[in-house]
């Protein structure tokens, strides 16, 4: 490495975050990157650790540790430190075709496995170094359209333009196959476009990449719902292979009494409506589900729940409460959760930070769930009965069960962010595809029960991370290429 003692001499420094009272005035990204000189210094903190767990992507302790894409992190960190930005771009995109997405929305499994964070808790700023590299790539022109020099004569349809679809399409196109992508929505991006709020991923970032993909020869067909607007047999007849990348958008519901009340929405519908209204009209069309002037209850303590909290605050809610079934995690690694396992520790994300700033307290209520929704004479939700939970062993399994203690809260907007149960079934049914779970993540076949039809991303593996969707797309592209050509060089 260029500076073997950098991790001892240079402190971790991250981008500046606009304070909550300022950033909640709009839906813009709120991180101000470091100056390139400062970012180069951060690259010097990457030590010659010998075993770079940061790029391992291994299953350790039941959870993955390190980057699933096996990014060559020490290599491009060193290139950042040396100021060799063009080479850093090339080493980064060698494994990750879409670092502009992961550097904004990935939870940074790489940093959790960084050797520098083993004892100090101050890992290398891998995620922000990655963002600096990719943004330099665009600004300098290092990242640009490179159409394939020749075509194979094979045609591939990719259904779904989320991260896994974009990943598989990009590589198959570069191989020389003619790729057409189908998207049922009005904009390309899937989860990236309508599932992730603008303040985490501004949509020009997606459009910028899509413009390159179009220049490289990929065709996009939006507002086409495969399985409804166009039949599976028609698609199979037109293409040599079909790749289903439809995500896992079937939300998990809450089957409590009063669920039929007005004002209860799935988080994915809420977030999508807000982003679409923002992009279409700057909220001038009045079509967004709004939290303005409302007491908001968010059911679910994960990333989507946090996104709902941050969005509701930006819309002007008067209060927000977030329910989490599980106990509050510890503030530091507990015994048995040792490095380089993923740290099961308390994370206070941007939405919770903003709620604390605005309302004076953390919105999360741990070990709780909804027992009943209350509605007024107009059928509008007006409150909820909350049950407290505790951990018990039931039939040999540890579960969260009611304690018998209950309390009521007022709310007139409820957002269900309880995760997803899998893909919406109609596309799989149209193709006659058996979407029964196909075993472990190590299964790299990606083939479905129908010849020439493949599946990848959340549709195949279930609800997961953007970085895993990109990995699935990369691996699936090689399988599809081999199916089409009898061999692969992807």
Secondary structure, DSSP 8 states (H G I E B T S, - for coil): ---TTHHHHS-----EE--HHHHTTSSS--EE---HHHHHHHHTT----SS-GGGT-EEETTEEES-TT---HHHHHHHHHHT-HHHHHHHHHTT-TTHHHHHHH---HHHHT-GGGTTSS----HHHHHHHHHHHHHHHTSS-----SS--S-EEEEE--SHHHHHHHHHHHHHT-EEEEE-SSSSTTTIIIIIS-TTTS-THHHHHHHHHHHHTT-EEE-S--BTTTB-HHHHHHH-SEEEE-----EE-----BTTTSBTEEEHHHHHHHHHHHHHHHTTTT--S---TT-EEEEE--SHHHHHHHHHHHHHT-SEEEEEESS---BSS--TT--TTS---B----HHHHHHHHHHSS--EEESEEEEEEEE-TTSBEEEEEEEEEEEEEETTEEEEEEEEEEEEEE-SEEEE---EEE--HHHHHHTT---S--S-TT----B-SSTTEEE-THHHH-S--HHHHHHHHHHHHHHHHHHHHSS---
